């Protein structure tokens, strides 16, 4: 199956959930959690590409609708090659790991750790602060269109706690913030793995 190019760019490319499930099944949960220490952004839905000739161009595609319609987790969206692949997750890691900070930047600029190269996303849209002890924060960085956490607009440059399962909306891109352990449990549930 050919996979679509993704507008999300990170040090590590976005991972498809079926690939992560295979990794979890083959390596086991302990090794999986050692390999993936940072939280993930699960791609929940994203805007359809303007002017696309696909039926998908008029609807917002989401993980739930793919599962509802039996598309399967390994199915990539066809006809939307410029948007994030369905059922993918982005690990929040520094582009330059030698940088002595726990801040992960997200925006349209290629200098950000996570790049969403679409109009409506500011050059530096938001910043995650990950302390490694389970306390994580997110702050909108004076973005043009704002950032929403669980349907509430974030105040500019104010660190707000973010927890596993929280929903983020960045322009019209919908994500779920998941700790690696929560992602592993989701993979076990979705793919019927018996690890825990």
C-alpha positions in Angstrom: 0.0 0.0 0.0 1.3 3.4 -0.9 1.4 5.9 2.0 0.7 9.5 1.6 3.2 12.3 2.1 2.4 14.1 5.3 2.6 17.8 6.0 3.6 17.0 9.6 7.4 17.0 9.7 9.4 16.0 12.8 12.8 14.6 13.6 11.1 11.2 13.3 8.4 11.1 10.6 4.8 10.4 11.7 4.1 6.8 12.6 1.1 4.8 11.3 -0.8 3.1 14.1 -0.5 -0.3 12.4 3.3 0.1 12.3 3.4 1.1 15.9 1.2 -1.9 16.8 3.5 -4.2 14.9 6.5 -2.7 16.8 4.6 -3.1 20.1 3.7 -6.7 19.3 7.2 -7.7 18.2 9.2 -5.9 20.9 6.9 -6.0 23.8 5.5 -3.2 26.0 8.7 -2.7 28.1 10.9 -2.1 25.0 8.2 -0.1 23.3 8.0 2.3 26.2 11.8 2.6 26.4 11.9 3.4 22.7 9.1 6.0 23.0 9.6 8.0 26.1 7.9 11.2 24.9 4.2 11.9 24.4 2.5 11.6 21.0 0.0 13.7 19.1 -2.6 11.4 17.6 -4.0 12.8 14.3 -7.7 12.8 14.9 -8.9 14.8 11.9 -7.6 17.4 9.5 -9.1 19.8 6.9 -9.8 18.5 3.4 -7.5 19.8 0.7 -9.0 22.8 -1.1 -10.0 22.0 -4.7 -9.4 18.3 -4.3 -11.4 16.1 -6.7 -12.0 13.5 -4.0 -15.2 13.1 -2.1 -13.0 13.5 0.9 -12.5 17.1 0.0 -15.9 18.1 1.3 -15.8 16.3 4.6 -13.4 16.3 7.6 -11.9 12.9 7.8 -11.4 11.4 11.2 -10.2 8.2 12.9 -13.7 7.6 14.2 -15.3 7.8 10.7 -12.7 5.4 9.3 -13.4 2.9 12.0 -17.2 3.4 11.6 -17.1 2.9 7.9 -14.8 -0.2 8.2 -11.9 1.5 6.3 -9.4 -0.2 8.7 -6.5 1.3 10.6 -4.0 0.5 7.9 -5.9 2.4 5.2 -4.3 5.7 4.0 -6.5 8.4 2.6 -6.4 8.4 -1.2 -6.7 11.6 -3.2 -5.4 13.7 -0.3 -1.7 13.3 -0.7 -0.8 16.7 0.9 -2.5 16.0 4.2 -1.5 13.9 7.3 -2.2 10.2 6.8 -5.2 8.9 8.6 -4.4 6.9 11.7 -1.0 8.4 12.4 0.7 9.7 15.4 3.6 12.1 15.8 6.1 11.6 18.7 7.0 14.9 20.3 10.8 15.0 20.1 13.3 17.7 19.6 14.6 18.2 16.1 18.0 18.8 17.6 18.3 16.5 20.6 21.5 18.2 21.8 19.5 21.4 22.6 19.3 21.5 26.4 15.6 22.2 26.7 12.4 20.3 27.2 10.4 22.6 25.0 9.0 21.3 21.8 7.9 23.9 19.2 5.1 23.4 16.7 4.3 25.7 13.8 4.6 26.3 10.1 8.3 27.3 10.2 10.9 24.6 9.2 12.8 25.5 12.3 10.0 24.1 14.6 10.3 20.6 16.1 6.9 19.7 14.6 6.0 21.4 11.4 2.4 21.7 10.1 2.9 23.3 6.7 -0.6 24.6 6.0 -2.1 28.0 5.9 -3.8 29.0 9.2 -1.0 27.6 11.3 1.4 30.3 12.5 5.1 30.1 12.0 5.6 29.4 15.7 2.1 28.4 16.8 2.6 26.7 20.1 5.1 25.3 22.6 5.0 22.1 24.6 7.0 21.9 27.8 7.7 18.3 28.8 9.3 17.8 32.2 9.8 14.1 32.1 8.0 13.6 35.4 4.5 13.3 34.0 3.8 17.1 34.1 3.3 18.5 30.6 2.3 21.9 29.5 1.2 23.7 26.3 1.2 27.4 25.5 -0.1 29.2 22.5 2.7 31.4 21.2 0.6 34.4 20.0 -0.7 32.5 17.0 -3.1 34.1 14.6 -5.9 31.5 14.8 -5.3 30.4 18.3 -5.0 27.0 19.9 -7.9 25.1 21.6 -7.4 22.6 24.4 -10.6 20.6 25.2 -12.6 23.3 23.4 -11.2 26.1 25.4 -9.0 28.7 23.7 -5.6 28.9 25.3 -4.4 32.3 26.6 -1.3 33.6 24.8 2.0 32.5 26.2 0.4 31.0 29.3 1.5 27.5 30.2 -1.5 25.3 30.6 -1.3 21.7 31.9 -2.0 19.1 29.3 -2.7 15.4 30.1 -3.0 12.2 28.2 -6.4 12.1 26.4 -6.7 15.9 26.0 -7.8 17.2 22.6 -6.0 20.0 20.8 -7.2 22.0 17.9 -4.7 23.9 15.9 -6.4 25.8 13.1 -8.6 23.0 11.7 -6.3 20.2 12.7 -7.5 18.0 15.5 -5.1 16.0 17.7 -5.2 14.0 20.9 -2.3 14.3 23.3 -1.3 10.8 24.4 1.5 9.6 26.7 3.4 6.6 25.3 1.7 4.3 27.8 -1.8 5.5 26.8 -0.9 5.1 23.1 0.3 1.5 23.8 -3.0 0.7 25.6 -4.9 2.2 22.6 -2.9 0.0 20.2 -3.7 -3.1 22.3 -7.4 -2.2 22.2 -7.6 -1.3 18.5 -5.5 -4.2 17.2 -6.5 -6.8 19.8 -3.0 -7.3 21.1 -2.5 -9.3 24.3 0.5 -7.7 26.0 -0.7 -6.3 29.3 
